[in-house]
């Protein structure tokens, strides 16, 4: 029997991962409980289990006193000195009281307590192991499902995937292998309870870390994620190395890297955009694939107005507003998208009513944007106040086209630099008469 018990302890330690010391302590506590219950003893007792031989001994512990009031707890100094002359008052003496028939009833009681301790130890080991995986991903096997949960086996324990954490429309069969994100690990009275997710944005982050070494190593960083699980996601990335393209790194050769992630998420569309410290550029990237003409910020409201070409308005907004909604989540700005024509009409009304002023770009910006095929960005709100010499002098300094607008009459007319030069070359008038004639022609 003793050898069988020692062998059982060795098996528990190897197969269950429960140390022999934990089991021995549980066994000693069980034997104390069994002794007190079955032999009606209330005194202090100790049980000693020899993990080498398997022998069990029960001892009654008594204190040395002058006068004994309770023989189950105390022993007189005279009796103590007869046993050993070294004893003094206050010493504790152990007397062996192991019953000869300390057998079946005591063993059954001990077994129940031992099994309980073993279960508690197993739960503690499992909890300690899986708490380290909280906010991480693991691969599990689908076992079964009901109306509330999908049960996923993670090896030593079964986790639950709640309905609200499932990807809409995603279906599984028994024995399917899936990757799940561990959102919570609880240590309940019934054992550890693990909750997992397939719709959490951080599942996407962990998948990128697994598939893309540059992200795992920190060369490329995921700045933000906006996700509508099962449909579309946007991921903003930046590189800590100027020689590494963050978007190309994530996409991989022929899209192989990102395609692996898309396949794991059962075809979820993925937009990888480059993060930029300039908010207007970042917002323009986030609205990909739509092109952005201009971004007008409203700092007090934490929002911005994004101007896009007329023919790309629906593309920028996306199906049911999804593209704009994900871009807003990704950048942290409230985004109002306007077509170019609508925005120009709104600004023209504001300028006419005095709510806004026409903006004249800085000279450096003007020179950078001038081309022979595009008008100059100047808006001449009051041309009668501009001297002819100043106008012609500026005209001579630039080789590109120029847009000449009055506040009302010339709001939609474009007069290019080539037109002005051609007209001046055709007539031989003094500059002032030439200028006035030119304006009259346009106003007509």
C-alpha positions in Angstrom: 0.0 0.0 0.0 2.8 2.4 1.0 4.6 1.8 -2.3 1.4 2.2 -4.3 0.9 5.6 -2.6 4.4 6.8 -3.4 4.0 5.7 -7.0 0.7 7.6 -7.2 2.5 10.7 -5.9 5.2 10.4 -8.6 2.5 10.0 -11.3 0.6 13.0 -10.1 3.8 15.1 -10.2 4.7 14.0 -13.7 1.3 13.9 -15.4 -0.6 16.6 -13.6 2.3 18.9 -12.7 1.4 18.9 -9.0 4.4 18.9 -6.8 4.7 16.0 -4.3 5.0 18.5 -1.4 1.5 19.8 -2.1 0.0 16.4 -2.1 1.8 15.4 1.1 0.5 18.5 2.9 -3.0 17.7 1.7 -2.6 14.1 2.8 -1.4 15.1 6.3 -4.4 17.5 6.7 -6.8 14.8 5.6 -5.4 12.3 8.1 -5.8 14.9 10.9 -9.4 15.5 9.9 -10.1 11.8 9.7 -8.5 11.0 13.1 -10.6 13.7 14.9 -13.8 12.8 13.2 -13.6 9.0 13.6 -12.0 8.8 17.0 -13.7 11.7 18.7 -10.5 13.3 19.7 -10.3 17.1 20.0 -6.7 17.4 21.1 -3.9 18.9 19.1 -2.6 16.3 16.8 0.0 16.1 14.1 0.4 13.7 11.2 3.8 12.8 9.8 4.0 11.2 6.4 7.4 9.8 5.3 7.7 10.4 1.6 10.6 8.0 1.4 9.0 4.9 3.0 5.3 5.9 2.9 4.8 5.3 6.7 2.2 7.4 8.5 2.4 8.4 12.2 -0.2 10.3 14.3 1.1 12.3 17.3 -0.7 14.1 20.1 1.0 17.3 21.1 0.9 18.3 24.8 2.3 21.2 26.7 4.5 20.7 29.9 2.8 22.4 32.9 2.9 22.3 36.7 -0.7 21.3 37.2 -2.7 19.4 34.6 -6.3 20.6 33.9 -6.8 18.9 30.5 -5.0 15.7 30.0 -5.6 15.8 26.2 -3.7 19.0 25.9 -1.3 19.1 28.9 1.3 16.9 30.6 2.8 17.3 34.1 6.4 18.3 34.5 7.0 15.1 36.5 5.7 12.8 33.6 7.8 14.9 31.1 11.0 14.5 33.1 10.5 10.8 33.3 10.5 10.7 29.5 13.4 13.1 29.1 15.1 15.1 31.9 15.8 18.0 29.4 12.1 19.0 29.3 11.1 22.3 30.9 7.8 24.1 31.6 6.2 25.3 28.4 7.8 22.7 26.1 5.8 20.8 23.6 5.9 17.0 23.7 4.7 14.7 21.0 3.1 11.3 21.9 2.4 8.9 19.2 -1.2 7.9 19.1 -1.5 6.1 15.8 -4.5 3.7 16.0 -4.1 0.1 15.0 -7.3 0.2 13.0 -6.6 3.5 11.4 -7.9 2.0 8.2 -10.9 2.1 5.9 -12.9 5.0 7.2 -9.9 7.2 7.8 -8.5 6.3 4.3 -11.9 7.2 2.6 -12.0 10.5 4.4 -8.5 11.2 3.6 -9.1 10.4 -0.1 -11.9 12.9 -0.4 -9.8 15.7 1.1 -6.8 14.7 -1.0 -8.9 14.8 -4.2 -10.2 18.2 -3.3 -6.7 19.5 -2.7 -5.6 18.0 -6.0 -8.4 19.7 -7.9 -7.5 23.1 -6.2 -3.9 22.6 -7.1 -4.8 21.8 -10.7 -7.0 24.9 -11.0 -4.3 27.1 -9.5 -1.7 25.7 -12.0 -4.1 26.3 -15.0 -5.0 29.8 -13.8 -1.3 30.7 -13.4 -0.5 29.4 -16.8 -3.4 31.1 -18.7 -3.3 34.5 -16.9 0.0 35.0 -18.7 -1.9 34.8 -22.0 -4.4 37.4 -21.1 -4.5 40.1 -24.0 -2.8 37.6 -26.3 -3.8 35.1 -28.9 -3.9 31.3 -28.8 -4.9 28.6 -31.3 -7.8 26.4 -30.2 -10.1 23.7 -31.5 -13.8 24.3 -31.7 -15.6 21.6 -29.7 -19.3 22.5 -29.6 -21.6 25.5 -29.6 -25.0 26.6 -28.3 -27.2 29.7 -28.5 -24.8 31.7 -26.4 -21.3 30.4 -26.7 -18.9 28.6 -28.9 -16.7 26.4 -26.8 -13.0 26.4 -27.8 -10.5 23.9 -26.4 -7.2 25.5 -25.6 -5.5 22.3 -24.5 -5.7 22.1 -20.7 -9.0 24.1 -20.5 -12.1 24.9 -22.4 -12.7 28.6 -23.2 -15.9 30.3 -24.2 -16.5 32.6 -27.2 -19.6 34.8 -26.4 -22.0 35.7 -29.2 -21.1 39.4 -29.0 -17.4 38.6 -29.5 -18.0 36.5 -32.6 -17.5 37.8 -36.1 -21.0 38.3 -37.7 -21.7 35.6 -40.3 -18.8 33.5 -39.3 -19.6 29.8 -38.8 -17.6 27.0 -37.4 -17.7 23.2 -37.4 -16.5 20.9 -34.7 -12.7 20.3 -34.8 -12.1 23.6 -36.7 -8.8 25.2 -35.6 -9.1 28.9 -35.0 -7.1 31.7 -33.4 -8.8 33.6 -30.6 -7.9 36.6 -28.5 -8.0 36.1 -24.7 -9.9 39.0 -23.2 -10.4 37.8 -19.6 -9.2 35.0 -17.2 -11.3 34.5 -14.1 -10.5 32.3 -11.1 -13.9 31.2 -10.0 -15.0 28.7 -7.4 -15.6 26.2 -10.2 -12.1 26.7 -11.6 -10.6 29.1 -14.1 -12.9 30.6 -16.7 -11.4 32.0 -19.9 -13.3 34.3 -22.2 -12.0 34.8 -25.8 -12.9 37.0 -28.8 -12.7 37.0 -32.5 -14.0 40.6 -33.0 -11.6 42.5 -30.7 -9.3 45.0 -32.6 -6.3 43.7 -30.7 -6.8 40.3 -32.3 -5.8 42.0 -35.6 -2.7 43.6 -33.9 -1.5 40.2 -32.6 -2.0 38.6 -36.0 0.2 41.3 -37.6 2.8 40.7 -34.9 2.8 37.0 -35.7 2.9 37.3 -39.4 5.2 40.4 -39.8 8.7 40.1 -38.1 9.3 43.9 -38.5 6.3 44.6 -36.3 7.2 42.0 -33.7 10.8 43.5 -33.6 9.5 47.1 -33.3 10.9 48.4 -36.6 7.4 49.0 -37.8 4.8 50.1 -35.3 1.0 49.8 -35.4 -0.2 53.3 -34.4 -4.0 52.8 -34.5 -6.6 50.2 -35.6 -10.2 50.8 -36.6 -12.2 47.6 -37.2 -15.7 46.5 -38.1 -15.2 42.8 -37.6 -16.0 40.6 -40.5 -16.3 43.5 -43.0 -13.4 45.9 -43.1 -10.5 47.2 -41.0 -8.0 50.1 -41.3 -4.6 49.8 -39.8 -2.2 52.8 -39.5 1.5 52.0 -39.4 4.7 53.9 -39.2 8.4 53.0 -39.5 11.2 53.7 -37.1 13.7 53.1 -39.9 13.7 55.6 -42.8 14.8 52.8 -45.1 11.8 50.6 -44.4 8.4 51.2 -46.0 5.8 50.4 -43.4 2.9 49.8 -45.8 5.0 47.6 -48.2 6.4 45.7 -45.3 2.9 44.8 -44.0 1.5 43.9 -47.4 4.5 41.7 -48.3 5.5 40.3 -51.7 2.4 40.1 -53.8 0.3 40.7 -50.7 1.2 37.4 -49.2 1.7 38.7 -45.6 -1.6 40.5 -45.3 -3.4 37.8 -47.3 -2.5 35.3 -44.5 -4.3 37.6 -42.0 -7.3 38.1 -44.3 -7.6 34.3 -44.7 -7.6 33.8 -40.9 -10.4 36.4 -40.6 -12.4 34.7 -43.3 -12.0 37.4 -46.0 -12.2 40.6 -43.9 -11.1 43.5 -46.1 -7.9 45.2 -44.9 -6.7 48.8 -45.6 -3.1 49.5 -44.5 -2.4 53.2 -44.4 0.8 55.2 -43.5 0.7 57.3 -40.4 1.9 60.9 -40.7 2.6 63.5 -38.0 0.8 66.0 -40.2 -2.9 65.5 -39.4 -4.1 66.6 -42.9 -1.8 64.0 -44.6 -2.8 61.3 -42.1 -6.5 62.0 -42.7 -6.0 61.9 -46.4 -4.2 58.5 -46.1 -6.9 57.2 -43.9 -9.6 58.0 -46.5 -7.8 55.8 -49.0 -8.7 54.9 -51.8 -10.4 58.3 -52.2 -8.3 61.3 -53.2 -8.3 64.4 -50.9 -8.1 67.9 -52.2 -8.1 69.9 -49.0 -8.6 69.4 -45.2 -10.1 72.3 -43.2 -9.6 71.8 -39.4 -11.9 73.1 -36.7 -9.8 72.7 -33.5 -12.4 73.9 -31.1 -14.8 71.1 -32.2 -12.1 68.5 -32.7 -13.4 68.0 -36.2 -12.4 68.7 -39.8 -14.0 69.2 -43.2 -12.4 67.1 -46.0 -12.8 68.2 -49.6 -12.7 65.5 -52.3 -13.3 65.7 -56.0 -17.0 65.5 -57.0 -16.7 62.2 -58.7 -15.1 60.6 -55.6 -17.6 61.7 -53.0 -19.3 58.4 -52.7 -16.0 56.6 -52.7 -14.7 58.7 -49.8 -17.9 58.1 -47.8 -18.0 54.4 -48.6 -20.8 51.9 -48.4 -23.2 53.1 -45.6 -20.6 55.6 -44.5 -18.1 52.8 -43.6 -15.0 54.4 -45.1 -15.5 57.7 -43.4 -16.5 56.1 -40.1 -13.4 53.9 -40.0 -11.2 56.9 -40.9 -12.7 58.9 -38.1 -12.0 56.0 -35.6 -8.5 55.6 -36.9 -7.5 59.3 -36.8 -9.5 60.5 -33.8 -11.1 63.4 -35.7 -14.8 63.9 -36.5 -14.7 64.0 -40.3 -17.2 65.8 -42.5 -16.7 65.1 -46.2 -17.7 67.6 -48.8 -17.5 67.5 -52.6 -15.3 70.2 -54.2 -18.2 72.0 -55.8 -20.3 72.1 -52.6 -17.3 73.4 -50.6 -16.6 76.1 -53.1 -20.2 77.2 -53.1 -20.3 77.3 -49.3 -17.0 79.3 -49.2 -18.2 81.8 -51.9 -21.4 82.5 -49.9 -19.4 83.0 -46.7 -17.0 85.4 -48.5 -19.9 87.3 -50.0 -21.6 87.6 -46.6 -18.3 88.6 -44.9 -18.2 85.5 -42.8 -14.9 84.4 -44.3 -12.1 86.1 -46.2 -10.5 85.0 -49.4 -7.1 83.4 -48.6 -4.0 84.6 -50.5 -1.3 81.9 -50.2 2.2 82.8 -49.1 4.6 83.6 -52.0 6.6 80.3 -51.4 3.4 78.3 -51.6 2.2 80.2 -54.8 5.5 79.6 -56.6 5.4 75.9 -55.7 1.9 75.4 -57.1 2.2 77.6 -60.3 2.3 75.8 -63.6 1.7 76.8 -67.2 -1.6 75.0 -67.3 -3.0 76.1 -63.9 -4.2 79.6 -62.9 -2.5 81.5 -60.2 -4.2 81.2 -56.8 -4.5 85.0 -56.3 -8.0 86.4 -55.7 -8.2 90.1 -56.5 -11.2 91.1 -54.5 -10.9 94.8 -55.3 -9.0 95.2 -58.6 -9.7 99.0 -58.7 -7.5 99.4 -55.7 -4.5 97.7 -57.3 -2.2 99.9 -59.2 -1.6 99.0 -62.8 2.2 99.1 -62.4 2.1 96.7 -59.5 -0.1 94.3 -61.5 2.1 94.4 -64.5 5.3 94.1 -62.4 4.0 91.0 -60.7 2.8 89.7 -64.1 6.4 90.0 -65.4 7.9 88.3 -62.4 6.0 85.0 -63.0 6.0 82.7 -66.0 2.9 80.8 -65.0 -0.8 81.4 -65.4 -2.8 83.7 -63.1 -6.4 83.7 -62.1 -8.0 87.2 -61.9 -11.2 87.2 -59.9 -13.3 90.1 -58.7 -15.5 89.7 -55.7 -18.8 89.5 -57.8 -18.5 90.1 -61.5 -15.4 87.9 -62.1 -16.2 85.2 -59.6 -16.2 82.5 -62.3 -14.0 84.0 -65.0 -10.4 83.0 -65.4 -7.8 85.4 -66.9 -4.4 83.8 -67.5 -1.1 85.5 -67.7 -0.8 84.5 -71.4 -4.0 86.3 -72.1 -2.8 89.5 -70.5 0.5 89.4 -72.2 -1.1 88.8 -75.6 -3.5 91.6 -75.2 -0.8 94.1 -74.1 1.3 93.0 -77.1 -1.6 93.5 -79.6 -2.4 97.2 -78.6 -0.1 100.1 -78.1 -1.8 101.9 -75.3 -0.4 103.1 -72.1 -0.5 100.6 -69.3 -3.5 102.2 -67.5 -5.7 102.3 -70.6 -4.7 98.8 -71.5 -5.5 97.5 -68.0 -8.9 99.2 -67.9 -9.8 97.9 -71.4 -8.9 94.4 -70.3 -11.1 94.6 -67.3 -14.1 95.9 -69.3 -13.8 93.1 -71.8 -13.9 90.5 -69.1 -16.8 92.1 -67.3 -18.8 92.1 -70.6 
